[in-house]
Amino acid sequence: MSSSVISEAAALGFEQLATTDLAPVEVAVIDSGVDATHPDLAGRVVSQWTVEGESGQLAVQPLDTGINNDTFGHGTAVAGIIARIAPNARIHDIRVLDARNKGDPTASLVAFRHVLAKRQRLVNMSLAIPASQREPLYKLCESAYQRNQVVVAAKRNVPVTDEGLPAEFSSVISIDNFQVPELSIRFIETGLIEFATLGNELTVPAPGGGYTVKTGTSFATPTVTAMCCLFLGRWPDLRQFELKTILKARADAAL
Amino acid sequence: MTTDRSLLSHYLGIAPSTREEGVLRLLLETAIRTVDAAEGSVLAYDRDANDLRFVMVANGPSSLIGQRVPIGAGLTGLAALTHEVQIGAPTFRTVDDANKATGVEGEPSAVIAAPMVSGDQLIGVLTGVRFKVGHRFTTDDGRAYGNFATIAALMLDQHNRLREMSGAGGGDLTTAGYGPEEARILAALATVARSRPDRLPRLAQVFEQMVDLAV
């Protein structure tokens, strides 16, 4: 990719970019499910899945598309942010947060393998996976990087033993929450987490058709996923490190 | 502050009127004041039922104690499943209503749910609630509440580890309410009664001698 593309991508306004001719981009949302019946998400969710089964036997199961697959509202909020910013996002909903699998930490790994197999270009992970799954998760993120699949992952809101996995891995784009203007991005000079954007008091769609207000790194992350979706829609050959370069250039330009 | 000591003991391993109960109460009260919440509570994770139960409530209705909260819905359930602090607001009909934060009198205007986690193990959830219309919790509030929940989890985990090391853990009770040692003795007696009923009078003598010693 030429440096002129990087410069152009770094300078172009997101609202302007969103109105240009963009290629569709497949975006996997590994989360609590998505309410695809919400008006804000009508026609935007192109597949829906759930990870279920006995412990150690979890598998990705297909669901009918266009259903309410979210009892928590977390995934619906995440998908709603992506859909609002990136009109070219084709959202694939993979539900891993479920009382039936007791939040089994391996559910996210099962979902991740599914996303790798489906070759979805962007993966939003607004979840932190327990440290016990660090090794297999690291390998999956490396595989995603090698396949040019871009993982955008949230930092933990309250880091204790880790900053959040997979956010700590260099093979993903890692996101913190910071009070900056909407659609602005900040580069974090030190530590494992690279970028921060607004995740405070965001008005987002809620399951059942209403709206709620969310705060946290979980809701900063889909903003960056949507930014990457716009870039990939305009320049489909961009690689993950080039996306980071563009984000860094935008952060520097905002200073 | 309302607590149910049998629930605290059963789910969190805290004996009644101990330092640990006091520390947990102190942490909850301090957390509430730090984020200016109106009410707060401690919910313990019930591993068998896979849900949460209110075991301690500060400034809130005592009727909450003992109530179960499903883990498959709501902000508290989400905090339990994700092991992440969750900050939320009610659901509104329109974007405008959500932005204006119009609310219903008496209904929570903001909620924080912070998981108490030790390693990968969920112990419970610390919650905080505001009722003032338009008042929301911030990221900093979430971090503060999360820190209190982490300390509470650490305290409970350390307490239970020490208890187990000192042999006072006792383990889980049987359905009839016996500890594991008692259950083993009863099982041994049942075996004797079945296989060597002729030895029962001798056992009865032994028990009588033990009573004499104890008295």
Boltz contact constraints between the chains, C-beta under 6 A:
constraints:
  - contact:
      token1: [A, 71]
      token2: [B, 72]
      max_distance: 6.0
  - contact:
      token1: [A, 71]
      token2: [B, 73]
      max_distance: 6.0
  - contact:
      token1: [A, 72]
      token2: [B, 78]
      max_distance: 6.0
  - contact:
      token1: [A, 74]
      token2: [B, 78]
      max_distance: 6.0
  - contact:
      token1: [A, 97]
      token2: [B, 81]
      max_distance: 6.0
  - contact:
      token1: [A, 99]
      token2: [B, 71]
      max_distance: 6.0
  - contact:
      token1: [A, 99]
      token2: [B, 72]
      max_distance: 6.0
  - contact:
      token1: [A, 102]
      token2: [B, 50]
      max_distance: 6.0
  - contact:
      token1: [A, 103]
      token2: [B, 81]
      max_distance: 6.0
  - contact:
      token1: [A, 127]
      token2: [B, 82]
      max_distance: 6.0
  - contact:
      token1: [A, 130]
      token2: [B, 120]
      max_distance: 6.0
  - contact:
      token1: [A, 132]
      token2: [B, 120]
      max_distance: 6.0
  - contact:
      token1: [A, 157]
      token2: [B, 84]
      max_distance: 6.0
  - contact:
      token1: [A, 157]
      token2: [B, 85]
      max_distance: 6.0
  - contact:
      token1: [A, 157]
      token2: [B, 142]
      max_distance: 6.0
  - contact:
      token1: [A, 158]
      token2: [B, 85]
      max_distance: 6.0
  - contact:
      token1: [A, 158]
      token2: [B, 143]
      max_distance: 6.0
  - contact:
      token1: [A, 158]
      token2: [B, 146]
      max_distance: 6.0
  - contact:
      token1: [A, 160]
      token2: [B, 150]
      max_distance: 6.0
  - contact:
      token1: [A, 177]
      token2: [B, 139]
      max_distance: 6.0
  - contact:
      token1: [A, 200]
      token2: [B, 139]
      max_distance: 6.0
  - contact:
      token1: [A, 203]
      token2: [B, 95]
      max_distance: 6.0
  - contact:
      token1: [A, 203]
      token2: [B, 98]
      max_distance: 6.0
  - contact:
      token1: [A, 203]
      token2: [B, 99]
      max_distance: 6.0
  - contact:
      token1: [A, 206]
      token2: [B, 91]
      max_distance: 6.0
  - contact:
      token1: [A, 210]
      token2: [B, 91]
      max_distance: 6.0
  - contact:
      token1: [A, 210]
      token2: [B, 92]
      max_distance: 6.0
  - contact:
      token1: [A, 210]
      token2: [B, 93]
      max_distance: 6.0
  - contact:
      token1: [A, 211]
      token2: [B, 92]
      max_distance: 6.0
  - contact:
      token1: [A, 211]
      token2: [B, 95]
      max_distance: 6.0
  - contact:
      token1: [A, 211]
      token2: [B, 98]
      max_distance: 6.0
  - contact:
      token1: [A, 212]
      token2: [B, 89]
      max_distance: 6.0
  - contact:
      token1: [A, 212]
      token2: [B, 91]
      max_distance: 6.0
  - contact:
      token1: [A, 213]
      token2: [B, 89]
      max_distance: 6.0
  - contact:
      token1: [A, 213]
      token2: [B, 98]
      max_distance: 6.0
  - contact:
      token1: [A, 215]
      token2: [B, 87]
      max_distance: 6.0
  - contact:
      token1: [A, 215]
      token2: [B, 139]
      max_distance: 6.0
  - contact:
      token1: [A, 216]
      token2: [B, 87]
      max_distance: 6.0
